[in-house]
Amino acid sequence: MNPRAVAAAPVAAVRAGLWQSEGMGTVVVVGAGVAGLTAARDLVAAGHDVLVLESSARVGGKLLRATVGGVSVDVGAEAMLNRRPEGIQLARSLGLPIVHPTSASSRIWTGGSLRPLPRSLMGVPLDLDQLAASGVLSPEGLERVRREPGLPPEPLVDDVSVGALVDRRFGPEVTDRLVEPLLGGVYAGNARLISARAAVPQLVAYAGRGSVLEQGAAVPVSDAPVFAGIPGGMGQLPTALADGLDVRVDATVRELVRTAAGFSLTIGSTTSPELVTADAVVLATPAAPTARLLGSVAPVAAVELAGIGYASMAVVTFAFDASSVPELAATDSSGFLVPPLERHRIKAATFSFAKWGWVREAGDGLLLLRTSLGRYGEETALQTSDEDLVAWSLADLRDAAGVRAAPVDTHVQRWGGGLPQYAVGHLDRVARIRAAVAAVPGLALCGAAYDGVGIPAVIASAHLAAARIVE
């Protein structure tokens, strides 16, 4: 029996355990982002009846396309890691083609210039020659890096922030000018607050054995692309995932209650509540709403989830007539990152037309690019008008890349509370959450708050959640 059919069951009867579904294996998945939709597909494939409930008016979570200058492009996540298999495998299983970025390379805007981004591990330098040639560091900062191989191994007993570990081994200048902009792109966070074990475990492993620089330099440079995408945009992935699933949008779950038969979920307003029951529930929602729903079901997990912070950001997309920006049309750069200490408004710019062949082709004379703004703790900077975000972005594009033309079209996409922050101790927090949830039969969690914010990591968490329910 499909869970949707029980929506009108009397609330009192369900809570008293008097109402029973006519079949087994009914599952409600809360959240229709990539995690929730992936878990739902896994569960349907395993023979369960599944209903997906989504509070917003669409599926996809942080994957979204919009039309800018007549071209449909991503205004959320625009790529996934190619060196983790989950995203590639899922896209191909859905019949979606995979493409990789062009050979255009990224830059870093520091010291008044766009400089080459040296080979690194999340900003931690792995090639001294490239680092020296980039001019990113001062002579004193570069000399500090050269001394890193002489430092003793640093096995970590407890967790530490990425910034603290890099400060000790390479000096604060590396943290400020290289690590911060890279972590800002992934987490929109602060390097001196983000967990090294959770965000850059390879760095922790290297430091525990000896010189990070020497070990990193010894790793052969791979020819495999770092990133992958989908022609037409990553926003197609959730649409394809949702095809064939029973998904209900505009359905905010206000309460989750454990019953004798499984679970009941209250949807809708307090004056006209609607009830759905299920044998099992998967919560694929951000930490805050998950904490709210688990208040009575798994209170220890709820408290831990409430402690996970989130960063807000905005993506501003532009379409320029190629003839008006010849300096961009001829670029060999895919964009640039901005260290926070430079005190510019944007934290990064992606030249989508140069990074993705399909974007340049679809533009047909228009050049599509985007900027991102907002870091953890800077929410007030985004509490302004769309016009201000556009103007700030254009000012920085002018100063960094010489872009002086007026755009043909613009689009502003705000992601309030979009990126979870993996604070020091995050892995221990997640372990406590999972232990508490494991004590509740038929309950599972997945999403970006746990094991990684990238698309492959989120998909992996969904597979694990579905497997828990199946087991």
FIGU-40365 format. One record per residue (C-alpha): residue number from 1; residue in one letter; chain; x, y, z. Coordinates in pm, whole numbers, padded with zeros to 5 digits. Example, Ala and Ser with C-alpha at 12.3 -4.5 7.8 and 13.67 -1.06 7.14 Angstrom:
% residues 2
   lummar   roke   paza     east    north       up
        1      a      A    01230   -00450    00780
        2      s      A    01367   -00106    00714
***
This chain:
% residues 471
   lummar   roke   paza     east    north       up
        1      m      A    00000    00000    00000
        2      n      A    00136    00339   -00097
        3      p      A    00187    00571    00205
        4      r      A   -00001    00849    00025
        5      a      A   -00322    00651    00069
        6      v      A   -00313    00682    00445
        7      a      A   -00289    01060    00452
        8      a      A   -00644    01103    00574
        9      a      A   -00620    00853    00860
       10      p      A   -00748    00999    01190
       11      v      A   -00463    01152    01389
       12      a      A   -00581    01015    01723
       13      a      A   -00617    00662    01588
       14      v      A   -00271    00656    01440
       15      r      A   -00105    00792    01750
       16      a      A   -00284    00536    01964
       17      g      A   -00151    00262    01741
       18      l      A   -00508    00160    01642
       19      w      A   -00469    00230    01271
       20      q      A   -00256   -00013    01068
       21      s      A   -00147   -00005    00706
       22      e      A   -00258   -00295    00489
       23      g      A    00092   -00388    00377
       24      m      A    00454   -00383    00482
       25      g      A    00753   -00198    00347
       26      t      A    00604    00151    00326
       27      v      A    00872    00420    00356
       28      v      A    00848    00798    00368
       29      v      A    01154    00994    00257
       30      v      A    01157    01353    00378
       31      g      A    01351    01581    00143
       32      a      A    01374    01567   -00237
       33      g      A    01730    01675   -00287
       34      v      A    01981    01438   -00445
       35      a      A    02016    01245   -00118
       36      g      A    01645    01189   -00066
       37      l      A    01575    01101   -00427
       38      t      A    01868    00858   -00441
       39      a      A    01754    00686   -00123
       40      a      A    01400    00667   -00259
       41      r      A    01514    00504   -00583
       42      d      A    01720    00249   -00391
       43      l      A    01422    00166   -00172
       44      v      A    01182    00131   -00466
       45      a      A    01433   -00099   -00635
       46      a      A    01435   -00308   -00317
       47      g      A    01058   -00350   -00336
       48      h      A    00934   -00085   -00094
       49      d      A    00643    00151   -00146
       50      v      A    00798    00497   -00114
       51      l      A    00658    00847   -00083
       52      v      A    00892    01147   -00099
       53      l      A    00780    01463    00081
       54      e      A    00944    01794   -00012
       55      s      A    00873    02124    00163
       56      s      A    00961    02346   -00133
       57      a      A    00789    02372   -00468
       58      r      A    01047    02168   -00658
       59      v      A    01288    01877   -00635
       60      g      A    01666    01908   -00646
       61      g      A    01783    02081   -00330
       62      k      A    02105    02267   -00412
       63      l      A    02097    02153   -00774
       64      l      A    01904    02401   -00985
       65      r      A    01908    02541   -01337
       66      a      A    01786    02881   -01453
       67      t      A    01766    03057   -01788
       68      v      A    02016    03341   -01828
       69      g      A    02043    03515   -02162
       70      g      A    01824    03243   -02309
       71      v      A    02064    02970   -02196
       72      s      A    01978    02714   -01929
       73      v      A    02270    02689   -01684
       74      d      A    02334    02574   -01329
       75      v      A    02280    02831   -01056
       76      g      A    02359    02581   -00783
       77      a      A    02626    02310   -00781
       78      e      A    02771    02287   -01132
       79      a      A    03010    01992   -01101
       80      m      A    03086    01676   -00908
       81      l      A    03409    01501   -00823
       82      n      A    03516    01264   -01099
       83      r      A    03759    01073   -00878
       84      r      A    03478    00940   -00657
       85      p      A    03257    00693   -00843
       86      e      A    02914    00748   -00690
       87      g      A    02807    01054   -00890
       88      i      A    02933    00929   -01224
       89      q      A    02778    00587   -01173
       90      l      A    02440    00731   -01075
       91      a      A    02426    00974   -01368
       92      r      A    02514    00702   -01616
       93      s      A    02258    00465   -01466
       94      l      A    01997    00732   -01541
       95      g      A    02114    00765   -01902
       96      l      A    02276    01105   -01849
       97      p      A    02598    01178   -02042
       98      i      A    02914    01286   -01860
       99      v      A    03151    01564   -01965
      100      h      A    03466    01705   -01810
      101      p      A    03596    02060   -01786
      102      t      A    03824    02200   -02051
      103      s      A    04197    02244   -01992
      104      a      A    04140    02603   -01876
      105      s      A    04304    02655   -01536
      106      s      A    04191    02846   -01230
      107      r      A    04364    03154   -01089
      108      i      A    04383    03324   -00753
      109      w      A    04321    03696   -00716
      110      t      A    04572    03824   -00467
      111      g      A    04817    04108   -00447
      112      g      A    04627    04296   -00717
      113      s      A    04680    04028   -00984
      114      l      A    04530    03705   -01110
      115      r      A    04802    03451   -01035
      116      p      A    04836    03083   -01126
      117      l      A    04697    02845   -00869
      118      p      A    04980    02607   -00776
      119      r      A    04923    02233   -00739
      120      s      A    04787    02171   -00392
      121      l      A    04588    01956   -00154
      122      m      A    04293    02183   -00072
      123      g      A    04533    02478   -00090
      124      v      A    04824    02308    00089
      125      p      A    05115    02339   -00157
      126      l      A    05253    02023   -00314
      127      d      A    05490    02177   -00571
      128      l      A    05751    02427   -00449
      129      d      A    05850    02540   -00799
      130      q      A    05490    02618   -00895
      131      l      A    05435    02791   -00564
      132      a      A    05740    03012   -00609
      133      a      A    05649    03096   -00968
      134      s      A    05292    03192   -00874
      135      g      A    05399    03487   -00660
      136      v      A    05111    03418   -00421
      137      l      A    05334    03419   -00112
      138      s      A    05579    03675    00017
      139      p      A    05950    03577    00027
      140      e      A    05911    03517    00400
      141      g      A    05603    03302    00347
      142      l      A    05778    03099    00079
      143      e      A    06081    03044    00303
      144      r      A    05851    02914    00577
      145      v      A    05708    02658    00334
      146      r      A    06059    02545    00238
      147      r      A    06126    02457    00602
      148      e      A    05826    02221    00630
      149      p      A    06020    01904    00534
      150      g      A    06238    01957    00841
      151      l      A    05945    01941    01083
      152      p      A    05884    01618    01275
      153      p      A    05578    01399    01212
      154      e      A    05264    01527    01382
      155      p      A    05030    01240    01470
      156      l      A    04699    01385    01580
      157      v      A    04530    01230    01881
      158      d      A    04245    01480    01881
      159      d      A    04083    01670    01598
      160      v      A    04219    02010    01497
      161      s      A    04112    02275    01248
      162      v      A    04257    02275    00899
      163      g      A    04394    02625    00958
      164      a      A    04564    02535    01284
      165      l      A    04742    02237    01128
      166      v      A    04848    02434    00819
      167      d      A    04960    02729    01034
      168      r      A    05191    02499    01230
      169      r      A    05344    02324    00933
      170      f      A    05344    02592    00662
      171      g      A    05277    02924    00832
      172      p      A    04964    03140    00844
      173      e      A    05030    03295    00506
      174      v      A    04956    02963    00335
      175      t      A    04633    02934    00531
      176      d      A    04526    03289    00451
      177      r      A    04621    03304    00083
      178      l      A    04575    02947   -00040
      179      v      A    04375    02728    00196
      180      e      A    04105    02982    00283
      181      p      A    03993    03044   -00078
      182      l      A    03984    02670   -00156
      183      l      A    03785    02582    00156
      184      g      A    03569    02887    00094
      185      g      A    03472    02737   -00240
      186      v      A    03377    02399   -00094
      187      y      A    03230    02490    00244
      188      a      A    03192    02869    00235
      189      g      A    03367    02834    00569
      190      n      A    03663    02945    00778
      191      a      A    03978    02732    00762
      192      r      A    04051    02789    01130
      193      l      A    03710    02650    01228
      194      i      A    03675    02354    00989
      195      s      A    03777    02006    01104
      196      a      A    04094    01872    00944
      197      r      A    03985    01512    00999
      198      a      A    03647    01568    00833
      199      a      A    03745    01805    00552
      200      v      A    04101    01706    00455
      201      p      A    04179    01362    00604
      202      q      A    04469    01311    00362
      203      l      A    04644    01614    00512
      204      v      A    04609    01461    00859
      205      a      A    04750    01131    00734
      206      y      A    05048    01302    00569
      207      a      A    05125    01513    00876
      208      g      A    05116    01204    01096
      209      r      A    05384    01037    00887
      210      g      A    05616    01332    00829
      211      s      A    05655    01603    00567
      212      v      A    05330    01691    00390
      213      l      A    05524    01862    00111
      214      e      A    05751    01568    00040
      215      q      A    05472    01309    00045
      216      g      A    05247    01520   -00172
      217      a      A    05523    01592   -00422
      218      a      A    05591    01218   -00454
      219      v      A    05234    01142   -00563
      220      p      A    05221    01118   -00944
      221      v      A    05006    01378   -01114
      222      s      A    04695    01200   -01241
      223      d      A    04568    01249   -01594
      224      a      A    04213    01178   -01480
      225      p      A    03992    01489   -01466
      226      v      A    03919    01610   -01114
      227      f      A    03562    01713   -01194
      228      a      A    03274    01600   -01411
      229      g      A    02947    01753   -01521
      230      i      A    02639    01688   -01731
      231      p      A    02585    01868   -02064
      232      g      A    02300    02108   -02003
      233      g      A    02372    02128   -01631
      234      m      A    02390    01923   -01313
      235      g      A    02035    02038   -01241
      236      q      A    01917    01759   -01470
      237      l      A    02032    01494   -01221
      238      p      A    01750    01536   -00963
      239      t      A    01490    01564   -01238
      240      a      A    01602    01232   -01379
      241      l      A    01615    01081   -01029
      242      a      A    01259    01190   -00954
      243      d      A    01121    01038   -01274
      244      g      A    00892    00751   -01178
      245      l      A    00901    00827   -00804
      246      d      A    00600    00931   -00597
      247      v      A    00708    01281   -00497
      248      r      A    00488    01537   -00326
      249      v      A    00613    01898   -00321
      250      d      A    00490    02185   -00103
      251      a      A    00456    01928    00174
      252      t      A    00633    02047    00489
      253      v      A    00660    01779    00756
      254      r      A    00591    01948    01090
      255      e      A    00615    01651    01324
      256      l      A    00751    01298    01336
      257      v      A    00613    01057    01597
      258      r      A    00699    00697    01678
      259      t      A    00394    00469    01688
      260      a      A    00329    00103    01762
      261      a      A    00312    00040    01388
      262      g      A    00608    00253    01283
      263      f      A    00592    00628    01234
      264      s      A    00339    00902    01176
      265      l      A    00426    01229    01004
      266      t      A    00215    01542    01035
      267      i      A    00201    01761    00725
      268      g      A    00041    02097    00662
      269      s      A   -00101    02366    00886
      270      t      A   -00197    02336    01252
      271      t      A   -00561    02407    01163
      272      s      A   -00578    02142    00891
      273      p      A   -00318    01876    00968
      274      e      A   -00265    01585    00736
      275      l      A   -00118    01258    00852
      276      v      A    00100    01006    00672
      277      t      A    00210    00679    00829
      278      a      A    00498    00453    00733
      279      d      A    00692    00152    00850
      280      a      A    01018    00341    00804
      281      v      A    01139    00697    00753
      282      v      A    01447    00846    00587
      283      l      A    01525    01207    00678
      284      a      A    01721    01366    00394
      285      t      A    01690    01720    00524
      286      p      A    01944    01975    00654
      287      a      A    02056    01950    01016
      288      a      A    01814    02207    01164
      289      p      A    01486    02061    01034
      290      t      A    01617    01710    01102
      291      a      A    01685    01810    01463
      292      r      A    01335    01952    01494
      293      l      A    01174    01631    01365
      294      l      A    01385    01408    01590
      295      g      A    01305    01597    01910
      296      s      A    01090    01318    02055
      297      v      A    01207    01026    01840
      298      a      A    01584    01053    01896
      299      p      A    01650    01345    02133
      300      v      A    02026    01287    02166
      301      a      A    02065    01298    01788
      302      a      A    01846    01609    01777
      303      v      A    02073    01797    02017
      304      e      A    02383    01702    01820
      305      l      A    02226    01799    01488
      306      a      A    02122    02137    01627
      307      g      A    02490    02212    01684
      308      i      A    02582    02193    01315
      309      g      A    02619    02541    01167
      310      y      A    02536    02641    00811
      311      a      A    02673    02908    00577
      312      s      A    02461    03115    00342
      313      m      A    02578    03224    00000
      314      a      A    02461    03369   -00329
      315      v      A    02543    03286   -00690
      316      v      A    02520    03566   -00945
      317      t      A    02516    03456   -01308
      318      f      A    02592    03688   -01600
      319      a      A    02553    03670   -01976
      320      f      A    02782    03900   -02176
      321      d      A    02791    03962   -02548
      322      a      A    03125    03809   -02647
      323      s      A    03210    04106   -02868
      324      s      A    03183    04342   -02570
      325      v      A    03433    04151   -02354
      326      p      A    03721    04048   -02584
      327      e      A    03950    04012   -02282
      328      l      A    03723    03733   -02157
      329      a      A    03653    03572   -02493
      330      a      A    04024    03497   -02536
      331      t      A    04095    03385   -02180
      332      d      A    04264    03056   -02096
      333      s      A    04134    03072   -01739
      334      s      A    03831    02895   -01593
      335      g      A    03794    03165   -01328
      336      f      A    03953    03269   -01003
      337      l      A    03936    03236   -00623
      338      v      A    03962    03523   -00378
      339      p      A    04132    03497   -00035
      340      p      A    03918    03661    00236
      341      l      A    04208    03881    00349
      342      e      A    04189    04066    00017
      343      r      A    03855    04207    00139
      344      h      A    03676    04193   -00194
      345      r      A    03304    04128   -00214
      346      i      A    03308    03806   -00417
      347      k      A    03483    03490   -00303
      348      a      A    03515    03334   -00648
      349      a      A    03428    03372   -01015
      350      t      A    03371    03084   -01256
      351      f      A    03407    03152   -01627
      352      s      A    03154    02886   -01722
      353      f      A    03196    02948   -02095
      354      a      A    03567    02867   -02063
      355      k      A    03532    02582   -01812
      356      w      A    03260    02388   -01994
      357      g      A    03251    02336   -02368
      358      w      A    02876    02285   -02366
      359      v      A    02820    02627   -02204
      360      r      A    03023    02807   -02471
      361      e      A    02838    02620   -02745
      362      a      A    02496    02687   -02591
      363      g      A    02584    03055   -02550
      364      d      A    02613    03102   -02927
      365      g      A    02787    03438   -02900
      366      l      A    02709    03497   -02533
      367      l      A    02963    03432   -02259
      368      l      A    02812    03290   -01939
      369      l      A    02996    03328   -01608
      370      r      A    02910    03343   -01240
      371      t      A    03032    03483   -00913
      372      s      A    02973    03358   -00560
      373      l      A    02943    03563   -00244
      374      g      A    02906    03474    00122
      375      r      A    03101    03285    00386
      376      y      A    03015    03141    00724
      377      g      A    02947    03421    00971
      378      e      A    02893    03677    00695
      379      e      A    02518    03637    00654
      380      t      A    02457    04008    00705
      381      a      A    02662    04080    00392
      382      l      A    02395    03900    00189
      383      q      A    02104    04087    00347
      384      t      A    02092    04333    00064
      385      s      A    01920    04368   -00270
      386      d      A    01985    04160   -00580
      387      e      A    02092    04483   -00749
      388      d      A    02367    04530   -00490
      389      l      A    02495    04175   -00536
      390      v      A    02509    04230   -00912
      391      a      A    02685    04566   -00873
      392      w      A    02940    04428   -00626
      393      s      A    03013    04138   -00858
      394      l      A    03057    04362   -01160
      395      a      A    03293    04590   -00967
      396      d      A    03513    04296   -00869
      397      l      A    03504    04150   -01221
      398      r      A    03619    04487   -01351
      399      d      A    03905    04513   -01103
      400      a      A    04016    04151   -01134
      401      a      A    03963    04072   -01502
      402      g      A    03906    04408   -01672
      403      v      A    03538    04340   -01748
      404      r      A    03376    04677   -01813
      405      a      A    03084    04593   -02041
      406      a      A    02725    04578   -01922
      407      p      A    02580    04227   -01911
      408      v      A    02301    04122   -02144
      409      d      A    02126    03939   -01859
      410      t      A    02177    03853   -01492
      411      h      A    02035    03609   -01241
      412      v      A    02073    03604   -00861
      413      q      A    02026    03279   -00671
      414      r      A    02041    03288   -00292
      415      w      A    02120    02979   -00090
      416      g      A    02022    03056    00267
      417      g      A    02182    02809    00505
      418      g      A    02310    02619    00205
      419      l      A    02636    02464    00325
      420      p      A    02690    02269    00649
      421      q      A    03002    02353    00848
      422      y      A    03222    02064    00958
      423      a      A    03354    02214    01280
      424      v      A    03636    02061    01482
      425      g      A    03503    01737    01630
      426      h      A    03257    01682    01343
      427      l      A    03335    01312    01296
      428      d      A    03272    01243    01665
      429      r      A    02947    01438    01645
      430      v      A    02833    01233    01346
      431      a      A    02922    00911    01529
      432      r      A    02704    01016    01823
      433      i      A    02418    01105    01588
      434      r      A    02437    00769    01414
      435      a      A    02454    00578    01742
      436      a      A    02139    00752    01863
      437      v      A    01953    00693    01536
      438      a      A    02061    00327    01527
      439      a      A    01858    00275    01844
      440      v      A    01539    00364    01654
      441      p      A    01436    00080    01419
      442      g      A    01320    00195    01078
      443      l      A    01489    00536    01093
      444      a      A    01780    00657    00879
      445      l      A    01945    00989    00792
      446      c      A    02137    01109    00487
      447      g      A    02254    01429    00322
      448      a      A    02538    01678    00323
      449      a      A    02553    01723    00701
      450      y      A    02738    01401    00770
      451      d      A    03015    01258    00549
      452      g      A    03086    01521    00284
      453      v      A    02918    01810    00106
      454      g      A    03003    01705   -00250
      455      i      A    02750    01529   -00472
      456      p      A    02924    01187   -00467
      457      a      A    02951    01195   -00086
      458      v      A    02583    01286   -00055
      459      i      A    02487    01003   -00290
      460      a      A    02696    00761   -00085
      461      s      A    02517    00867    00233
      462      a      A    02183    00802    00060
      463      h      A    02288    00451   -00042
      464      l      A    02386    00380    00321
      465      a      A    02055    00513    00453
      466      a      A    01854    00302    00211
      467      a      A    02060   -00005    00295
      468      r      A    01985    00049    00666
      469      i      A    01612    00051    00594
      470      v      A    01633   -00256    00370
      471      e      A    01830   -00445    00635
***
